[in-house]
């Protein structure tokens, strides 16, 4: 008996151990053959290629979203500066700094070049409103003016609701000019 009173531990069976190590070595040596015969390398290569393609596609989507946000932030900064600059205009023939499209940050091609152009629209609206009940051509002209305002308001990502005078005032405010 051992000192603790337990029966003595039998010695290791080196023959059994030798056979077990030999079997482990045999099994390990079969791994490359198994991988080759089951085409695992090709499967992993396809999987890596698919993952890379998915990652590239996601990176492109995120890059496009980041670029869109960059353009929107640039347009917001530009338009805020323009509103401040246009707020100082006191003469109707002074050129307006043009606002930029809220999404593309490109100058709006149909943006009025002076406050006189906006005032002319105002006077035209004011003169057309009392006459519009009697003339189809005047109603058509008012619709054209409203559509032109709508194009600019949409480019600024502003609401296009309301009548023509409300739209004009919304555009004047967006440009940094006082409403009439």
C-alpha positions, 0 to 999 in steps of 0.5 A: 500500500502507498503512504495514503493507504490507496493501492499502488498505481500500476506502471504505464503500458508503453506498448498500448501507448506506442500503438496509440501514438502510432494511430494518432500519427496515421490519422494526422497523415491522412488529413492532407489526403482527406482535404484534397479528396474532398475538395476543401481547399477549393471550397474555402477558396470559393468562400473567401472569394464570396466573402471578399466580393460581399465586403467590396460591395458593402464598402462601395455602398457605404462609400456612396452613402458617405459621399452623399452625406458629404455633398449634403453637408457641403451644400448646407454649409454653402447655403448657410453662407449664401443666406448670410451674404444675401441678407445684406443685399439692399438693392434689387439689381445686386446679384444674389449668391446662388444657392446649391442643390441640397443633394448634389451641391451643384448650383441651381441653374434656375435660381434667380440671379437678382432679387429683382427677378424674385420681385418681378415674379412677385409683381407678376403674381400680384398682378395675375391673381385678380385677373386669373379668374377671367383669363385662361392664359393668365392661369397658365402663366401662374402655373408656369411660375409656380412650376418654376418655383417648385423646381427650385424649392425641390432642388433645395429640398424644401416643401412645395406645398401652398400657393404661389405666393407662399412658395415665393416667400419660402424661396426668398427666406431660403435665399436669405431675403426678407419676405414681401 
